[in-house]
């Protein structure tokens, strides 16, 4: 089904460019591997090269911005309406592929449909474009900044905005962490109109079980956080709400604030007071954490760190992007910093079963500054923000394996799928959408985690492109 026309995007921020910052070249994200698709596609019994592991029963889903048309006046990559892409695997077969826009009110009206209706926080109805996950029987498309998530059916049709049966007191977040020991889903929500951020816990029953407000100054953007068995790890960094940008009608009223002290906070998960303790770090920016865990009295946090200042409007930093480890020591009040890998990389993921606990393996996508025309990776050059390679990190030995998909291929975030619920951490598969330049379409590529640099176990050939986007999940049956 085609979009049938264009519409103003329905995002939670005003849609005019910043007057005091360079504006991201919007045309870059309407071209090449980023170019939006114009149709919703449904296909069954997809062709496969290789053999799909028979133990993979479930759905691989991924979300990302997809403007409704080339004339859609989206001023920033982050602000396009969300489109979720999915592949259903069962019994060694790829049963279906679907892509669907998330139906906010404006998206539904642009497509000539009736909006499903539902709750809206602070007047912000946005087609959630950042992540897609499952919890308590719901499939949820999520976004940050105060908007609500959208619930989807198993086949990716929009149910409507979700406030968890009326138990969510405000907006929600893009990133969540599931503690599989307790069944609780954790998130840290922020909103430009708040003087705090909010830790939100959704219980196994799909309802909010607790919230905790943490006062913060300047309205910082907290895209991600980390979780341990004892703490919620907060990243209070110098990208903050900008009144000047908001008054000018900025598409993203957040900017680098050198007066805002960069710090990491430890919020106890339990206890009567739950007072956060803050620890200063050097100025930097972090979009994503890999994982965190308790190490005696200390807390270890692994993350992708942009050194120095970061310009959100241009999606570029002044310093290097690296995979780093922070060790927070409450006894000394200091944060130790260690370089794990100095290659530019983003979208770090681990086995979801080891979130908040000591772990060994992580995965990331080779990437570079979005604003640069090319980035150099191991002596070769590749266009754009993403390269043709994924990395596997053995954090116990320091070994890093690389899987390349070939010249002019592009790959985004990778997701780990265990071979069985009780399989070892490294026993499973790595899934990612990869653009195949020879076909002009995407493949769902399945790699064996224990033979990461080897050839793919299987390639599911999709009938359409999947534009480079944001985050996804392997959602196993049962």
C-alpha angles and dihedrals in degrees: 000000000000125000091249094212143343134280141180108274117255104229130146095244131064112269105230123106122256114266096207101042135056110264120233111253098256093194089065089067094049094057140067118350090354096053112123120243118237102209139058109231133197119189133170135205095017120207115254132199110207123003125305111224107256091219093065104098114163147049131301107207133179133182132205145146116287117172113216092239144348090266092054101121097225107159098197137030091239093061106060117113112267123259120189120209121197143180123197116214124191136153093354093308135108098227099184150350122210136173121192136174113234104249108231114165094269094044092049091049091048089054091049093250136125115256113241091226129216144140122333126195118223091342092296115133109173133170094240108237110171114071141000123206143150130242134162093352095312129112107213133194108204140197135170138233099070104307121124125247119252122234118225133192121244086264091052098253114144118257095178143262115324129218093168097259092317094303098111109097097200141345127329140225141254097232128052135178121213117210101209091194092064101020090234122142112215128201138166113218127196133182130186091236095055129090089208143037120239129226107211126192120197111197127221088268092064096249130111108267099179144354132195125194116215115196114231133172128235097015100270122205109241106188095169141004137185136240135213130176089264106027148041104221112217125198110209102182134165099268099102142160111289117209089191091054092045092050090051091054095252118187088225111025093199126100144164110287111193091187092062111092113231111232144157121225133207112210112187111236092214138029139078098270104032092188113177119232117211129211124192122236134179117279109280144127130242125189097173142022123208099205143308138211144174117263105188106294092342131082123222119206124183117198148150106258130196106205118225125352125357128204107211093187091060097029091230136120132208094224138049125292111226143155106255140176122222118197111197113204113192091188095061096026091231137120116222116209126207130179111232098176130355098204115109107257141152144178095056116194137175137187102297090221091069097048110136093013138087108284142171112209136057137170132210142170120246107241145152142203108316091217094057121090092222138007127206117234119179092333097313130095128229131183126248136353097317131051132201096265144084125201130216116202124204098199093188095059102020091238116148121197123196130207116196122196099199140269115319092009116124129202132184133188120351124214127203120229117190118226089231135002091256097037121129118270093261096038105102146047140296115224128195141154110246125190110232107207093196092060097030087228140088133267126204099227120203117200126186105241092216091052097038099153093045128089121296117273088219144352119208107205110220122204094230145034120272107209117224106270143148134281140348147170143225104231109194121205115261 
